[in-house]
């Protein structure tokens, strides 16, 4: 097993639900690829111990909302296993700034000065990237290596085993990946991607996904998400 994956400790609910994925041929090939990257001296983000951070911060039984991203950030000290989130002390990226702007317009919550979204994840917001690793400085460098198959399995588990989840699918990539979600069991909200290029074309600002999410959760007897972030 790759060193990057050897250090993984997966929350027990996810570990049980995804056990077969870790035995599948594609996962063996993914481990080999990550091993080869390390042996070639390439830096990979996030660190192996944080690649499955979304799962360990948000146990399967606690998931209420799923935000689907694409790749981890490829800059130094940014990625830590939660999509759209960056470590404290790192400038929030443009997409996250636009997320904050929409939250403020939707709910009146002032934008956070930092970009760490752990507070959301701890409330049941699964911040899931489609691809869980990336080579430093090279966006999309680990696409097509097996991660997409794994995260498709994650979405199927959520779709089949849970009900009344909210899936936030921002941009064409996320919407294609979530195409099989059962809209009779779950709420699926779609909007443009919050990145400046997409958001400024329309379809992101004014989507009101955050208030819609909370209204749906409350309608099904679940606590709403506190979309503010601790200072």
C-alpha positions, -999 to 999 in steps of 0.1 A, spaced: 0 0 0 12 35 -8 27 54 21 2 81 14 -26 57 20 -10 36 48 -14 65 72 -51 67 66 -74 62 95 -110 62 83 -140 69 105 -157 35 113 -190 42 94 -172 52 62 -147 23 67 -174 -2 68 -194 13 39 -164 16 16 -144 -15 26 -148 -31 -9 -135 0 -26 -101 -4 -8 -99 -39 -22 -107 -30 -57 -82 -32 -86 -85 6 -93 -74 13 -57 -44 -9 -60 -34 11 -92 -40 44 -74 -17 33 -45 9 24 -71 6 58 -87 10 77 -54 40 55 -46 56 64 -79 49 101 -74 66 100 -40 96 80 -53 100 106 -81 103 133 -55 70 150 -63 52 169 -35 16 159 -32 -12 178 -14 -27 174 10 -4 152 32 -14 116 33 -27 119 68 -52 145 56 -64 130 22 -95 115 39 -100 145 61 -136 151 49 -146 116 60 -130 118 94 -144 152 102 -179 143 90 -189 107 100 -213 89 76 -241 89 101 -238 126 107 -239 138 70 -267 163 63 -252 183 34 -228 174 7 -207 201 -11 -189 186 -41 -156 201 -52 -132 189 -79 -95 189 -69 -76 200 -38 -59 233 -40 -24 229 -54 -6 258 -36 15 253 -5 -2 250 29 -37 253 13 -53 219 10 -62 199 42 -88 175 30 -119 196 29 -131 210 -4 -130 248 -8 -113 251 27 -78 263 34 -58 263 66 -59 293 89 -33 318 80 -38 312 42 -56 338 22 -91 325 12 -91 317 -25 -114 336 -49 -140 308 -50 -144 308 -13 -146 346 -12 -176 344 -36 -191 317 -13 -188 341 16 -204 369 -5 -234 347 -13 -238 336 24 -238 373 34 -264 382 8 -285 352 16 -283 351 54 -266 383 65 -236 366 79 -204 386 75 -175 371 56 -149 353 76 -114 366 76 -100 330 73 -109 301 50 -110 271 73 -144 254 70 -140 227 97 -169 243 116 -192 234 87 -178 199 84 -183 192 121 -220 201 118 -226 175 90 -214 193 58 -194 167 39 -168 188 20 -160 163 -7 -135 167 -35 -139 144 -65 -102 139 -65 -84 137 -32 -48 145 -41 -28 167 -64 8 174 -74 21 207 -59 17 235 -84 -1 214 -111 -39 216 -111 -58 184 -121 -26 164 -121 -42 134 -103 -74 133 -123 -82 100 -140 -61 79 -116 -90 63 -97 -101 89 -72 -132 97 -93 -143 60 -90 -139 61 -53 -158 93 -48 -186 81 -71 -189 52 -46 -191 77 -18 -220 95 -34 -238 62 -41 -235 52 -4 -250 85 6 -277 83 -20 -287 47 -11 -282 45 26 -293 80 38 -323 102 31 -332 139 33 -296 150 24 -289 182 6 -265 180 -23 -250 213 -34 -237 209 -70 -219 240 -82 -207 240 -118 -210 215 -146 -184 191 -132 -203 186 -99 -236 184 -117 -224 156 -140 -210 137 -111 -242 139 -91 -264 130 -120 -277 97 -104 -287 112 -71 -324 103 -63 -342 137 -61 -372 119 -45 -351 111 -14 -328 141 -14 -327 178 -22 -303 186 -51 -295 223 -56 -276 234 -87 -258 266 -95 -228 280 -114 -194 274 -99 -184 302 -74 -150 307 -92 -148 343 -105 -149 333 -142 -181 313 -138 -198 333 -111 -194 366 -129 -213 351 -159 -243 346 -137 -260 317 -119 -240 318 -87 -249 351 -70 -285 350 -58 -287 312 -58 -296 313 -20 -285 277 -15 -276 283 21 -311 294 33 -327 268 10 -305 241 27 -315 252 61 -352 254 53 -351 218 39 -333 205 69 -357 221 94 -387 208 74 -374 173 80 -367 178 117 -330 184 114 -310 212 129 -300 239 104 -263 246 95 -246 275 112 -229 290 82 -209 314 102 -173 306 111 -156 311 145 -130 339 144 
